[in-house]
Structures are given as structure tokens and as C-alpha cells.
Amino acid sequence: MRLPNRLLAALLILALACAGALLIIEVTADRIEHQTAVVNWYPAYSWAARTSWVSGSIRVTAVILILLGLVLLMAELKPPRVARLAAGPAGEGAADMNTAYTRRGVAAAVRSAVTDVDGIRAASVKVNRRRIAVSAVAGALDKAAAQTVRDDVTTAARDRLTALGLRRAPALSVRVTPRSR
């Protein structure tokens, strides 16, 4: 959520800068000429003078702003999407080094291991923080024959994940479907 945060921050800063400049202009115009310069704010000022803090419009506005703030807070507290999966130490002397694989790299490694299995025509792999989903297409036309290679596909994917040496390997789910006619 890095880019939306930066865009919202830039818009907020721009709006605050414009409001500050407008406030300076209006106060100066009111003190010098006793009239407004850009915005006719006298009706809003008189409305605010006769409206109490416990009126319905103020309460509704406050509730809307509180809900908007809670939505923004929840969006900000949402954990970021994992771009890399941490790998364990590579060897002696590497305990203080941080290494990681991109999700795309892990997907490519698992896909190559799965497509090397005899009887598999194609495979697609989706990697997220907790799960790796492998969807393979078998060369067989019937479902029973396609399921016979499922164990080989699972073993190949697990072996590749073990070889990558991830600190916390995500759960692996494998689905093998027969090829379409």
C-alpha cells in the first residue's frame, strides 16, 4: 500500500497548503477591507454561530468522519503483501545474512520441478504467504490416470521447496487434472 499512501499524503499536503494560503488571504482581506476576497464565508460563519455541538448535522458528520478514520486505520493495519519468502542461512558464517526468494522465483522453481515429472504437460503455480497452489495438467485423458501422477507431482514440489531452504515453507496444495480433448 506504499503508492496509495504516498498519493493520499501528497493530496492531503496540497489541500492543507491551499487551505492555509486561502486562510491567510481571507483573514488579511477581512482585517483590511472588511470583506471577503475569494470565498464568501460569512453564511458559513453565521450558520456555525447558531448551530450547537449537539445538533443532528454535527453528530452525523462526526460519525461519518469517525467511520472514515476507522476504515483508513484498518487499511493501514492490514499486513503488506509478501513480496519475498525468507530463506535459511546458506552455510557456515552466513548466520547474520538475510536471504530471500521472490514469490515469482519460488513459483518458477516449483513449476520447473513439476513440469519435469513424467506425464505432466503443463503446470501453473501461485505463491502467497501461507500457501503454494500447484495446478498441473496431465498428459492422460481420463481422471484416474491423471491422479496416478499426483503423488509424483507432490513429491517433486516438496523436494524443490526443501532444496530452496525456506525458513517457513508455505503449505502445499496440488491439483492434477486430465488434459482436455
N, C-alpha and C positions, 0 to 999 in steps of 0.2 A: 504494500500500500504506500510505497515511497513516493511514486509520481503523483497520485491524487492528493497526498498530504502537502506536497510542495505546491501544487496548483491552488489548493484551497488557502494555503498560507499566503501565497502571492496575491490572490484576490482579496483576502482579508486585509493585508497590509495596504493595498491600493485603496480599498474602501475607507480604511481608517485615515489614511493620508488625505484623501479628498474631503472627508468629513471634517478633519481638523482644519484644513485650509478654508473650507466653507464657513466654519465656526468663527475663525479669525476675521474673515471678510464681513460676516454678518454683525459681529459684535462691534467692529470698528465703524461700520455704516450706521448702526443704531446709536452709538455714542456721539458720532459727529453730526449726522443729518437727521437723526430720529426717524429713520425709515429703513425698510429692508433693501438689500442690494440685489440678491439673487433669488432667494426663496422667501415667499410670503409666509412667515412662521407665526404671525400674530393669531390666526384662528387656532392653530395647534396649541399655542401658549394659553389662550383663554379656555380651550377645552380641558387642558391639563389642570388649570387653576380651579375649575368647577367639578372635576372628577375625583372621587376619593379612591384610596388604595384598595378598598374592599368592594368596589363596583364589579359587576359581572364581566365587563370587557377586559378589565385589568387581570382578573383571575383567569379568564380563558387564555389570554396572551401569555401569562406566566406558565400555565400548564403546558401550552404548546412549546414554549421555549425550553421548559424542563424536559419534555419528551424528546425534543430535538437534541438536546445535550446528552441525554442518555443513549440515544441511537448513535451519536458520534463517539461517545465513550466506548460503547460495545464494539463498534467497528475498529476502534484504535486498540482495544484489548485483545482482539482476535489474533491468535498466533499467526505469524507470517508463513507463507507457503515455503516449504523446504526446497531450496534450490540444490543443495548438496547433501550427500549422505556421508557421515564421518567414517573414516577407515581407522583401523587399529594401527599401532606402531609397526613400522616396516622392518625393524630389526634392532640390533644392539646399537645403543646410542641415539635411537630415534624416539625415545620416550617423550621428549619435550617438543616434538614436531607435530603439527596438526595437518593431517592429510584428509582429503575428501574426494568423492566422485560426484559428478553432476548426475542428476536424475536421468538425463538423456544418455550419458555414458553407461550407467548401470543398465538401462533398458537395451542399449545396443549390445552390451556384453551378454546379457541373458538371451536376447533374440538370436545372436550368433550361435550360442550353445544349443538352443532349442532347434534351430534350423539344421544343425549338424546331425541330429538324430535321424536315423533311417526311417522312412515312412512319413516324414513331415515335409509338406510342400511350402508352407509359409507360416509366419508367426507374427503376432503383434504383442508388444509388452507395454504396460502402463505402470509407472512407478510413482508412488506417493510416499508420504512419511511412514505410514504404518503397513502398507500392503503393496505387493507386486502382483499384478494380474497378467497372466500369460494366456493368450488365446491362440491356439495353434490349429492349423488346417492340415488334416492327414491326407495322404495320397489315396486312401481307401474310400470306396463309395458308400459302404454301409457303416452304421454306427458301431456295431460290435467290433469290427476290425479296427476302427479308429480308436476305440477305447483301449485296445491292446498296447498301443504305444504311449498311453498316458503315463504309466509308471516310468518309462524311459525319459519322457519329457520332464517329469518332475525331478528325477534324479539328475539330469543334465543341468537343469536350472539351479538346483540346490548346490551342486558341485561348483558351478560358476560363482554363485554367491559366496560360498566358502572360500574360493580362490581370491575373491576380491578383498576379503578380510574386513568386512564392515563391522563396526563396533556393535551396532544393534541391527541385525538383519531384519527387514520387514517380513511380515507373514507372506507366504507364497500361495497363490491360488492358480490352478492350472485347469484350462478347459480345452479339450480337443474335440473338434468337430470334423465330420467326414467332408470330403470335397464335394462340391455341387456338380451336377452333371452338365 
